[in-house]
Amino acid sequence: MGRKRKGTPIHGWIIIDKPLGLSSNKAVGRVRHSTGAAKVGHAGTLDPLATGVLPMAMGEATKTVSYLMDATKTYRFTVRWGEQRSTDDGEGDVTATSDVRPGSEQITAVLKDFIGAIEQVPPAFSAIKIDGKRAYELARADQAPEMRSRVIQIHELTLINMPDADHAEFEAISGKGAYMRSLARDLGLALGTVGHISSLRRTAVGPFHEDQAISLDKLESLGHSAPLSGCLLPVETVLDDIPALALTETEARRLSRGQAIPVLPVANRSPFKDINQGDVVCAMAEGRLVALAKIKGGEIRPFRVMNI
């Protein structure tokens, strides 16, 4: 039998507004300490120099993190033209300079080349693993990691402001694995100059938006008190695109023990009439998520049982 995890069993999502200068892992530590939760994990790393939406999965919500990793993300960022940095943000050393400053018409004209499925080389200072080591570990040791390009998706990219000749502000909606630091670097090169990100804020991850986010300071002021429930979102929040099937208590008990149940009686009660073999479903009982399950061989077979 596994050792019982220390802490309070809290299940759901808390959306943190990560402050500047804090790593995502340290944010997890502060959430765990302030809430007393037994289990906490983040979904989608934010660099220390980035702020904004950092979803925290608590308890059984950690079993649904994979469904958020592929979600679209929205960012607002500022590019500082004329300086290339080793980290592609304001933290690194200046590695190149340029006197060229693009105008708004020039910038708008190249944006179309960065929308859709594009190839992107991740920053050398990133958490991508190369031969078992993080790229940033190699970069810090002056070992120049070989960063391979990969295809990422940029759904939208918009110039929203130019406060002065040195800076331009953008909003981007992207898919999984897109680096805004690389986007800033490549925009500069496409415009005949160099650039890096001087500020970066994530405003949305999948169903979570910045207006739902709570600061770490406010969360810590709540501590282990009852008001925490006011900012705790249900485990199934990230599963909105998955059909939900209502179970009887008897069916729920069987699934919760890892046993399969016949699909036909459940499907006959369901408003979803296009559920097919291989489909993933949310098995629900009285508004409670019992399990994530798959339709196979005429049965509903659980593969992630929720102990809520």
Rosetta blueprint (number, residue, H / E / L):
1 M L
2 G L
3 R L
4 K L
5 R L
6 K L
7 G L
8 T E
9 P L
10 I L
11 H L
12 G E
13 W E
14 I E
15 I E
16 I E
17 D E
18 K E
19 P L
20 L L
21 G L
22 L L
23 S L
24 S H
25 N H
26 K H
27 A H
28 V H
29 G H
30 R H
31 V H
32 R H
33 H H
34 S H
35 T H
36 G L
37 A E
38 A L
39 K L
40 V E
41 G E
42 H E
43 A L
44 G L
45 T L
46 L L
47 D L
48 P L
49 L L
50 A E
51 T E
52 G E
53 V E
54 L E
55 P E
56 M E
57 A E
58 M E
59 G H
60 E H
61 A H
62 T H
63 K H
64 T H
65 V L
66 S H
67 Y H
68 L H
69 M H
70 D L
71 A L
72 T L
73 K E
74 T E
75 Y E
76 R E
77 F E
78 T E
79 V E
80 R E
81 W E
82 G L
83 E E
84 Q E
85 R E
86 S L
87 T L
88 D L
89 D E
90 G L
91 E L
92 G L
93 D L
94 V E
95 T E
96 A E
97 T E
98 S L
99 D L
100 V L
101 R L
102 P L
103 G L
104 S H
105 E H
106 Q H
107 I H
108 T H
109 A H
110 V H
111 L H
112 K H
113 D H
114 F H
115 I L
116 G E
117 A E
118 I E
119 E E
120 Q E
121 V L
122 P L
123 P L
124 A L
125 F L
126 S L
127 A L
128 I L
129 K E
130 I E
131 D L
132 G L
133 K E
134 R E
135 A H
136 Y H
137 E H
138 L H
139 A H
140 R H
141 A L
142 D L
143 Q L
144 A L
145 P L
146 E L
147 M L
148 R L
149 S L
150 R E
151 V E
152 I E
153 Q E
154 I E
155 H E
156 E E
157 L E
158 T E
159 L E
160 I E
161 N E
162 M E
163 P E
164 D E
165 A L
166 D L
167 H E
168 A E
169 E E
170 F E
171 E E
172 A E
173 I E
174 S E
175 G L
176 K L
177 G L
178 A L
179 Y L
180 M H
181 R H
182 S H
183 L H
184 A H
185 R H
186 D H
187 L H
188 G H
189 L H
190 A H
191 L L
192 G L
193 T L
194 V L
195 G E
196 H E
197 I E
198 S E
199 S E
200 L E
201 R E
202 R E
203 T E
204 A E
205 V E
206 G L
207 P L
208 F E
209 H E
210 E H
211 D H
212 Q H
213 A L
214 I E
215 S E
216 L H
217 D H
218 K H
219 L H
220 E H
221 S H
222 L H
223 G L
224 H L
225 S L
226 A H
227 P H
228 L H
229 S H
230 G H
231 C H
232 L L
233 L E
234 P L
235 V H
236 E H
237 T H
238 V H
239 L H
240 D L
241 D L
242 I L
243 P L
244 A E
245 L E
246 A E
247 L L
248 T L
249 E H
250 T H
251 E H
252 A H
253 R H
254 R H
255 L H
256 S H
257 R L
258 G L
259 Q L
260 A L
261 I E
262 P E
263 V H
264 L H
265 P H
266 V H
267 A H
268 N H
269 R H
270 S L
271 P L
272 F L
273 K L
274 D L
275 I L
276 N L
277 Q L
278 G L
279 D L
280 V E
281 V E
282 C E
283 A E
284 M E
285 A E
286 E L
287 G L
288 R E
289 L E
290 V E
291 A E
292 L E
293 A E
294 K E
295 I E
296 K E
297 G L
298 G L
299 E E
300 I E
301 R E
302 P E
303 F E
304 R E
305 V E
306 M L
307 N L
308 I L
